[in-house]
Amino acid sequence: MLNRIALILLIIGGINWGSVGIFQFDLVAWIGGGQSGILSRVIYTLVGLCAIWCISLLITEPSERDRPVKVMSH
């Protein structure tokens, strides 16, 4: 569950960066009252922490429960 939350926040962060790059519009800053607004800083910090968390997804092996189940047919 934590992995999914981290990935969702990273997607939101990626969309925001794409918006900054293409349209020069920072959606998080707009919603959060500017880049230095407390809400914006919280969102930026959460996205950054999620990025650090997701580094672990690259370097660890998936657990058995994360692997697809093979169904044998006769």
VENLIN-V468807 format. One record per pair of residues at least 12 apart in sequence whose C-alpha atoms are under 6 Angstrom apart, sorted by the first residue. I is the first residue (numbers start at 1). GAP is how many residues later the second one is. If there is no record, write none. Layout:
I_GAP, I_GAP
This chain:
6_44, 9_38, 10_37, 28_12
